[in-house]
């Protein structure tokens, strides 16, 4: 199940890098992906402190898409032009790839991750 969730999250996060996206990506898919990643990281990072580092890019991604961070900018166009939403997507993608690599290495050692 986590592999399917990560595959779906990867598709939803990488799609705007290939195809011009609109508001549904940033206001529907991105938060959904962040929640899914938070659940995966919480499940996966329980064993090791090094795995807990995957919370860092995800936490920055979640914070940069919050309304509080948005309101810190004087104009919404500045928030958009700086690329904060694209930055949040890229940080989430980094979390996905880190989790996938960790899961691959763990499986290669013979341990099951789920």
C-alpha positions as CSV (number, residue, x, y, z in Angstrom):
1,X,0.0,0.0,0.0
2,X,2.7,2.6,0.7
3,X,4.3,1.9,-2.6
4,X,1.1,2.6,-4.4
5,X,0.5,5.7,-2.3
6,X,4.0,7.0,-3.1
7,X,3.5,6.3,-6.8
8,X,0.3,8.3,-6.9
9,X,1.9,11.1,-4.9
10,X,4.9,11.1,-7.3
11,X,2.5,11.4,-10.3
12,X,0.5,14.2,-8.8
13,X,3.5,16.2,-7.7
14,X,5.5,15.7,-10.9
15,X,2.7,16.5,-13.3
16,X,2.9,20.3,-13.0
17,X,6.6,20.1,-13.9
18,X,5.6,18.7,-17.3
19,X,2.2,20.2,-17.9
20,X,1.1,23.8,-17.0
21,X,-1.1,23.5,-13.9
22,X,-3.8,25.5,-12.4
23,X,-5.3,26.0,-9.0
24,X,-6.5,22.4,-8.4
25,X,-2.9,21.2,-8.2
26,X,-1.9,23.6,-5.5
27,X,-5.1,23.8,-3.5
28,X,-6.3,20.2,-3.8
29,X,-3.6,17.8,-4.9
30,X,-0.6,19.4,-3.0
31,X,-2.3,19.2,0.4
32,X,-3.5,15.7,-0.3
33,X,0.0,14.7,-1.2
34,X,1.4,16.4,1.9
35,X,-1.0,14.5,4.1
36,X,-0.2,11.2,2.4
37,X,3.5,11.8,2.8
38,X,3.1,12.7,6.4
39,X,1.3,9.4,7.0
40,X,4.0,7.5,5.1
41,X,6.9,9.3,7.0
42,X,5.2,8.8,10.3
43,X,4.9,5.1,9.6
44,X,8.3,4.7,8.1
45,X,10.4,7.0,10.3
46,X,9.5,5.4,13.6
47,X,12.5,3.1,13.7
48,X,15.6,5.3,13.1
49,X,16.6,8.9,13.9
50,X,18.1,9.2,10.4
51,X,14.7,8.4,8.8
52,X,13.2,11.1,10.9
53,X,15.1,13.6,8.8
54,X,12.5,13.1,6.1
55,X,10.2,15.2,8.2
56,X,12.4,18.3,7.5
57,X,11.6,18.9,3.8
58,X,8.0,17.9,4.3
59,X,7.6,20.3,7.2
60,X,9.1,23.1,5.2
61,X,6.8,22.2,2.3
62,X,3.7,22.3,4.5
63,X,4.8,25.5,6.2
64,X,5.4,27.3,2.8
65,X,1.9,26.5,1.6
66,X,0.2,27.6,4.8
67,X,-2.0,30.7,5.0
68,X,0.3,32.2,7.6
69,X,3.3,32.1,5.2
70,X,1.1,33.4,2.4
71,X,0.0,36.4,4.5
72,X,3.6,37.2,5.3
73,X,4.1,38.4,1.7
74,X,2.7,41.9,1.0
75,X,1.1,40.9,-2.3
76,X,-0.1,37.5,-3.6
77,X,1.7,38.0,-6.9
78,X,5.0,38.2,-5.1
79,X,4.2,34.9,-3.4
80,X,3.4,33.4,-6.7
81,X,6.3,34.9,-8.6
82,X,8.8,33.8,-6.1
83,X,7.6,30.2,-6.8
84,X,6.7,29.2,-3.3
85,X,4.2,26.6,-4.4
86,X,6.6,25.1,-6.9
87,X,9.2,25.0,-4.1
88,X,6.7,23.2,-1.9
89,X,6.1,20.6,-4.6
90,X,9.8,20.1,-5.2
91,X,10.4,19.6,-1.4
92,X,7.5,17.1,-1.3
93,X,9.1,15.3,-4.3
94,X,12.4,15.2,-2.5
95,X,10.6,13.5,0.5
96,X,9.0,11.0,-1.9
97,X,12.3,10.0,-3.5
98,X,14.1,9.8,-0.1
99,X,11.4,7.6,1.3
100,X,11.5,5.4,-1.9
101,X,15.2,5.1,-1.7
102,X,15.1,4.2,2.0
103,X,12.4,1.6,1.4
104,X,14.4,0.1,-1.5
105,X,17.5,-0.2,0.6
106,X,15.6,-1.7,3.4
107,X,13.9,-4.3,1.1
108,X,17.3,-5.0,-0.4
109,X,18.7,-5.9,3.0
110,X,15.8,-8.4,3.3
111,X,13.6,-6.6,5.8
112,X,9.9,-5.9,5.0
113,X,8.7,-2.3,5.5
114,X,5.0,-3.1,5.7
